Amino acid sequence: MDAAVYHGPGDVRIESVPDPELEEPTDAIVRITHTAICGSDLWPYRGQSDREAGSRIGHEPMGIVEEVGDDVRHVRPGDRVLAPFSISCGECEFCRKGLHTSCVNGDGWSGANGGAQGERVRAPTADGTLVRVPERYADDEDTLEALLPLTDVMCTGHHAAVSAGVDAGDTAVVVGDGAVGLCGVLAASRLGAERVVAVGHHEDRLEIAEEFGATETVASRGEDAVEEVRELTYGGANHVLECVGAESSMSTAFDVARPGGTVGYVGVPAGVEEAEFLGTAFSKNVTLRGGVAPVRAYVDDLMADVLQGTLDPSPIFTKTVGLDGVPEGYEAMDERDAVKVLVKP
């Protein structure tokens, strides 16, 4: 099969690789029909995090089940499915408490499983991992594109909002205008926030934030952004969503948090070295909650809203490519020419 292979910073290629095969009776093979390029994929692409050269890449799969092992019960060949970026069994201690990203039988989509930016993946513990799309929506392209962000960024933005404690009537500040930040705006609005202040650097992305429910936007940088947010929120917000993971964005999040407030953080913490923001958190008694999003714990509720037409994160896809266009998609996201790239193998 063809799949995206990482060869080093700035170098992702489409190559022929071995087809994944069933290895355990709990496995399934899924033919990918929709996937995406994630902002976290850009960290190794930009040389800002380590990744093994020659490894397959991609972690947001949606497709059709082609084959299942003898012990798989919840899906069958022909089913349309999507899957979180983190493979989980659904049965261990951590899965049962909703922390599927700490599954003792957990795995990822790269390596021998195929990499989701490819033609097929092997899904270990298929019953715990794969989420079946109801048959009536299985070929509805608009619905499928609205569901695809649930594999990662929509659930990650939701995790930020939940971790920050957003509830009806609240004021929330979202730091970051990437796909996760925009989904954080959508999540805060969905949870009933009365005001959602989106902080970013790109006017076109902040327009999407307004479409998603942002009541105010801030395009300033550094201390100017902090002062503007504080002025808008009369001294800071009780609920702040940090959706980038950089030192500067973490600092901004704690600087705009109201004393006694909470920062929900989901940005992959790449490039955080000094962590001076922890001093701000300490002095203001600001709580830090969050981490890697347990997508499987959220996906069913969010899917229900997508299917009834009350949730649609698909506007985050501002560029669509075929599998051969994946290298072009990386370039577009790296150069900020695309918010998030939809890939249709």
Secondary structure, 3 states (H helix, E strand, C coil): CEEEEEEECCEEEEEECCCCCCCCCCCEEEEEEEEEECHHHHHHHCCCCCCCCCEECCCCCEEEEEEECCCCCCCCCCCEEECCCCECCCCCHHHHCCCHHHCCCCECCCHHHCCCCECEEEECCHHHHCEECCHHHCCCHHHHHHHHHHHCHHHHHHHHHHHCCCCCCCEEEEECCCHHHHHHHHHHHHCCCCEEEEECCCHHHHHHHHHCCCCEEECCCHHHHHHHHHHHCCCCEEEEEECCCCHHHHHHHHHHEEEEEEEEECCCCCCCCCCCHHHHHHHHCCEEEECCCCHHHHHHHHHHHHHCCCCCCHHHEEEEECHHHHHHHHHHHHCCCCCEEEECC
